[in-house]
Each structure stands twice: as structure tokens, then as C-alpha cells.
Amino acid sequence: MSLWVDKYRPTSLCKVDYHREQAAQLRNLVQCGDFPHLLVYGPSGAGKKTRVMCLLRELYGSGVEKLRIEHQTITAPSKKKIEISTIASNYHLEVNPSDAGNSDRVVIQELLKTVAQSQQLETNTQRDFKVVLLTEVDKLTKDAQHALRRTMEKYMATCRLILCCNSTSKVIAPIRSRCLAVRVSAPSVGDICTILSNVCKKEGLPLPQELARRIAEKSGRNLRKALLMCEACRVQQLPFTPDQDISEADWEVYLRETANAIVSQQTPQR
């Protein structure tokens, strides 16, 4: 059984629940024909990946949802073998190059070269380019970012890049200047309350507004986290009550206890 966060994820830009004007602008971008490289940034759980997948569906149709996980081995110039996992459809490739650590430059150069030189798409898509989605671009080394800049220019004819990151502050200026920047800001507390209420309505569960607001505030406006918290509340207690406990992730509890222990007694033993 799939989690709510996956089950109710919008599949097209028309169905996006908030920032609707931005979704309309992205649709216009697809229809205008000249599709640029994109730099999509915003806080975690704001909906960057959801918008990118809706955008790919707008570009290529439902074929982008037929995904396969591929494990690739890339040989670095030093003869070191680098293992990397990618998620691919016939139209796009998704990869997190920072998984390769300091070898991220080699991964970017080799993968993009492979994608750009592989066979062209079927003509019925009306697109003559594939899309490479790079996540966590702000975690790439400076070497990898400079390699990415050169590769962007070299393979522009057959390949478009969509770069995802939480903040653009660690992305070098030459990359930022070659992309159309799309900022996805976190949904408001009101937006999250509405989405939680709609999801619970579809599940046939009445959700008190006070509980929805408490979940939205406790999630720090992270929609993914809010949906997971709401689903955890359902597992703990039904029917919902306005003042029921909202469980936190184990790692958050552990970190808080560790911090309290450090602060409460600052001795060499502790």
C-alpha cells in the first residue's frame, strides 16, 4: 500500500495544489517550443520534484512514468570504478552525482556524454532532446560544477538539464546564468491545512482543523513531512481528535535528547 505522499502526488501541472500561477508559467514554457535548461530551487518538501515530474509529463506524455532503476559503472581516468544508480525512462535520466563523492565530476561528464550521444527520441514526442535531471546540485564539488558548465554548452542540441537544489548560494554563477531559475517556495500553513483536509476527505477520515494546523506548524511548512505526520496520526489513533499527540521522527527526538544532555551537564565524562 503506497504512502499518502505518493498516492496523492499531482501528476500534471493543472492539478498542482498551490503556486498555481507558477504552474501555469511552466506549462507556457513547454508550449513555447524553445525549452531552456532549468534550475529549480527551494526548501525541502516544497514540491520541486513533483513540479519537475509534471513538467516532464507535459513534455513527453505518460511515457516518463515508466521508470527503471539502472546501476552504472563508470571508470575514472585513474582506473577507479565508480558505481552509480540512476532512474531512467525513454525520455529522461535522473541522477544524484554527489553520491559519487569526489568523483562527481567524472560521473557528470560520462553520463551526460552517454545520454547526448545515444539514439534520438521517437518522432511522435515532437521533442528532439532528452532531459537529464540532476538532484542536490548544491552538494557538487567546484570541479564538477565547472565540468557541468562546459558540458551544458557542448550538448545543448540533444540534451536539456534540469538542476534541483535547496539553495543556489553554493551553485557557481556561470551555471546560474545558463539556466532559467524557478524558485519553489514552501507552501503556507493554510495551503498545507487545505491539502491535508483534502487528502483525509479522499480517505474518508474527518480531520479537525486544529489538528491540521498543529501538523502544518510542526512540519515547518514541509508538505512531505506534514503528510507523513498526518498518516502517522491515523495509525496511532482514529477517529482524529484536535488535541492528540503528533509523533516526531526518531532522529529528531534523538537529536533533541542528545543536545539536552550536552547542555545539562558539561563535563568531560558526559
Buried (B, 14 or more C-beta within 10 A) or exposed (E): EEEBBEEBBBEBBEEBBBBEEBBEEBBEBBEEEEBBBBBBBBBEBBBBBBBBBBBBBBBBEEBBEEEEEEEBEBEBEEEEEBEBEBBBBEBBBBBBBBBBEEBBBBBBBBBBBEBBEEEEBEEEBEBEBBBBBBBBBBBBBEBBBBBBBEBBEEBBEBBBBBBBBBEBEEBBEBBEEBBEEBEBBBBEBEBBBBBBBEBBEEBEBEBBEEBBBBBBBEBEBBBBBBBBBBBBBBEEEEEBEEEBEBBBEEEEEEEEEEEEEEEEEEEEEE
